[in-house]
Amino acid sequence: MSAPAGPVRVAVVDDEELVRIGLTAIISTAPDLTVVGEAADGAAVPPLLARTRPDVVLMDVRMPAIDGLQATRHALATAAHPPRILIITTFEHDEYVYAALRAGASGFLLKRARPAEVLAAIRVVAAGESLLFPAAIRRLAAAYGSRTPPADLTDREAEVLRLMARGLSNAEIAERLVLGVQTVKTHVGNVLAKLGARDRTQAVIAAYESGFVSPS
């Protein structure tokens, strides 16, 4: 997914009105971002997406009727223009957060994050990257993972996956391995295809679950 041509369109989904107001106020300070809609429950997400076509959705993980996990799965599977989804949560060590990442969310953001961190996170996922916190994902995988075997990767693909798991971007991987960025993009695409992963976050989760990548 490439970065949007104009301002990044953001939707905010949270059952706490104060959280929605706060996030909307933060996003509104950035000229390159715009809030196009809000919802208080996962049940309202499908019509919200159809009406506003956001690039990024900030999705609360725990909501009363339909939670963020169900809403994420449904949005990514059925939306005509699936958005990038950032899970917003109070606790990073949450089975719901981990399940949402496995379902295709691009990352997660803690509700105590500073305004600058919120804006940076939205820009990262809007640009097509994944918001990775390797240490947190490793702990989540250890607690909730299924220990599936790794795919049959080439040596170079394995090297790229290890660097992805450390949170490096394509440009950083290219610099580390002395490769062109386009070559790295090709390797990343091959890794995702072999792992059956939607994006980098799912690939990194698979790497940790399998034991292919472990703490250094």
N, C-alpha and C positions, 0 to 999 in steps of 0.2 A: 504494500500500500504506500503510495507516495503522499507527500505532504499536501494538504489542501491549497488551492491556488489563492483563495482569499482568507479572511479571518477564520480561525478554527471554530467550528460550531460545536457547542458543548451543551449537553443536557445533564441535569442534576436530579438524581433519584434517591430520596432519603425520607424516612417517615418522621423525622424530627424537623419541624419548621425552622427552628433556629439554625440548624446545620445547613439547610438549604439556603437560608438568607445569608449566612456567613460565607458559604462557598460562592454564591452568586456575587456578593460584594467583592470578594477577592478577584474573581475572574473578570469582573467589570473594570478593574483597574488596568487591565492589559489591552492595548490597542489591537493586538493580533488575535485576541480571543473574544468570543461573544456567546452569551447564554441564550439558547433558543427555546428552552422549555424546562419545566420541572415536573416531577411526579412524587407522590407520597407513598407509593406502593408498587411492587413489581407487576401487579395486575394492570397498571396504567401504562406500562412501558410499550407494548405493541402499538397502540394508537399514537403515543408520543413520538415514537420513531417514524411512523408513517407520516405524521403531520410535520415534523421538524427536520428530519433527516440529519441528525447530528453526526459529526465526525468522531466525537469522543463522548462517552457516557460515564459520569461518576456515579457508581452504583453502590448503594448501601448493601451490606451483606445480610443483615438481619432486619426483616420487615414483617409485619403481622400476617398478611394474607398470602402473598407470594414473595418469597425471599429473593435476595440478589442472585443466588445460585440458579434457581429455576428461571429467573428473568434473563440471566446471562445466556443460559443454554438456549432458551427460546429465541432470543434476539439474534444470536449468531447462526441459528439453524434456519430461521424463517424470514428475517428482515430482507427486504429487497436491496437495501444498501446497508449491510451490517456495519455497525460502528466499532471502533476500538473501545474496549471497556476497562475502566479502572475501578477496582473494588475499593471502597472506602470503609474502613473498619476501625474499631476502638482497640482491638487486640490482634497483633500479628500472628500469634500462635493459636489459630482458630481453624478447626476442620472445615468450616464453611469457606474460608478464604482459600485454603488449599484446593478444595473441590472446584471452586470457581476458576482458579488458575488452570486446573486440568481441563476444565470445560472450555477454555479459550480466552479468558480474561487476559489482558496484556500486562497486568501487574496490579499492585495494590498500594494504597496510600493510607497512612494512619491519620485519624481525625485530629490528632494533636500536631500534625505537620505545620510548619511555618508557611505563611502566604507564598513566599518565594519558592518553596518546595512544591506547593500545589501547582503553581503556574508552570514550573519546570517539568513536572510530571506530565501534565497535559500536553505540553509541546513535544516531549519525547515520544509518547505513544501516537500522537497525531502524525509525526514524521515517519511512522512505520516501525519504530524500534519497540522493544519491550522494556518495561520498567522492572529491572531485576534487582533483588536484594539477595545475593547468593547465600549469605549466612542464614537468613530467615527461611529461604526456600529449602536449604539443606535440612534445617531443623524440622520444617513441616513435612518434608519427604520422609525423614526418619520416623516421625510420629505417625503419619497417616499413609505412607506409600505402600505400594503393592509388591515391590522388589521384582519387577519384570526384567527379562534378559535384554541386553542392548542389541541394537541392530548391527548388521555386518557392515561396518564402516571401513573405508580405506584409512591408511595411516594418516593422510593429510586431513581427511574429514574428522577423524578422531581428535587430531590436534586442534582443529577449529572448534569442535564441540567443547573441549576442555577450556578453551579461552572464552567461549560464549558463557560457560558456567561461572566464570570469574567476573562476568558482567562487562566484558570488553565489547565495544562497538565494532562494526565492520572495518572502519578506518583504523581503529587501534589494533585489530587483529592483523590487518594488512601490514601495518608498520612493524609489528612484532615478528611476523613470518616473512617479511620482505617480499610481499606479493602485491599485485594490483588489487584495488578495492573491488573491481568487477569480478576478479577471480575468486575473491573471498565470498562475494555474494553468491557465486555459482556453487561453491562448497557448502555454504549455509543452506542453500536451496536443496542440495542433495541430501544433507543431513536431515532436514525437515521431512523430505519425502520418504527417506528410509525409516525414520522413526514414526511416521504417520502423525507428525505434529503440525498443528495449525500455525504456530509461530515459535519464536525463540524461547519464550517462557515454558511452553510445553516440552520443548526439546531439552531444556535444562532440567526440568522436573524428571523427565525420563532418564537422564544421565545420572541424577542423584538416586533415584529409586532403584536403578539397576546395580548401583555400586560402581559403575564405570568411572564416575567422578566422586572423589572423597575429599574431606578436609585436608588442606596442606599443612 
